[in-house]
Amino acid sequence: MLKYSLNFFIGVLLTLNSASVLAHSFNLGLIIPLTGSQTQAGQQILDGFLLATTEEDSHPDETSDGHLGGLDSHVLKVDSGTDSSTLIKSLQALMRKREPIFITGLFINDTDQLISKSLEQRNTVLFDPQESSMWQNKSSSLKSMDGGSFSVKFQNRYGYSPTADAMRGYIAARLIAATVRSLAEEDLDKKAELTGAYKQIEVSLK
């Protein structure tokens, strides 16, 4: 009986621990050109975005794509270099399987309205970082999360000077990080709270 109780107790602990690990993460969608004439822009956006995920809370042997707002973040890519029908199908498939709470990126071929419509009934915040105060104030003095030079950090990591597309990706990730950190974790699946928090960060983060 004692052995059974001990095994049961250990099993409960392991289950709770697994649930906790799974809870401390979220998915986000990055719509960028992975094929076609703008693949270089897509890669630069991705580089800038992933740089931000390494700036806080990183640790060895992590299985996520880094951290944003103190949580593991999983970056799920959708190719915007395809025709609009294929893009929307890919996005819908992603929503069914992984349910990202943020969608951002570089929307080409005038697909932004189609993307927005496909997300209407979802618990997902769709945003363009170019509408943020941080983007409007961007310059060569753009700072990293620790107050250092974004340009220097980017150059050291990737071996090339950051472009406007790289800044776009970086700023998008910073907006997500600040939004996530401003909310209680249980509010991340509440669209009203998530949208409201993002809107505040969009105008306040410089």
Residue, then its C-alpha position, 0 to 999 in steps of 0.5 A: m500500500l505504501k509503495y502504491s501511494l508513493n508511486f501515485f504521489i510521484g505520478v501526480l507530481l510529474t503530471l503537475n510539473s509537465a502541465s506547468v512546463l506546458a503552461h509557461s509557453f505560447n505560440l505565435g505566427l510569423i507571416i513572412p516570404l519564404t519563397g519568391s522574390q522577397t525571401q531575403a526580406g523574410q530572412q531579415i525579419l526572422d533574424g531580427f525577431l529571433l534576436a529579441t527572443t534571446e535577450e531575456d530568460s534564455h537557458p541551456d537545452e531549451t526546446s522553444d525558439g527562445h523567450l518573450g515576456g518571460l515565457d517560452s515562445h514558439v515561432l511558427k512561420v507561414d509563407s507569404g510568398t505564395d498566392s493568397s489562397t495558399l497563404i490563407k489555407s496554410l494560416q488556417a491549418l496553423m490556427r487549427k493545430r497550434e493556435p498562435i495568440f499573435i500573428t505578425g510579419l510582412f504581408i504582401n500581395d494585398t493579403d492583409q484584409l484576407i488574413s484579418k478576416s480569417l482571424e476574426q473568430r480567433n483568440t489572436v492579435l494580428f498586428d503590424p509593427q509599423e503602426s507602433s510608437m517604437w517603429q515611428n521612433k526607430s533610428s540608429s539608436l534603437k536600443s536592445m532590452d538591456g539598453g545596449s545598441f541593437s545595431v551592434k548586437f545584431q551585427n555581432r550575431y548575424g554578421y551584417s548590418p540590420t536593415a529596416d526589415a530586421m528592425r521590423g522583426y525585432i520591434a514586432a518581437r519586442l511588442i509581443a514580449a512587453t504585452v505578454r509580460s504585462l499580463a497574468e498568464e491566465d489572461l493570455d487566452k482572453k482576446a479582450e485582455l490580450t488586445g487591450a494590453y497590446k494596444q497600450i504597449e503599441v503606443s507606450l513602448k519607445 
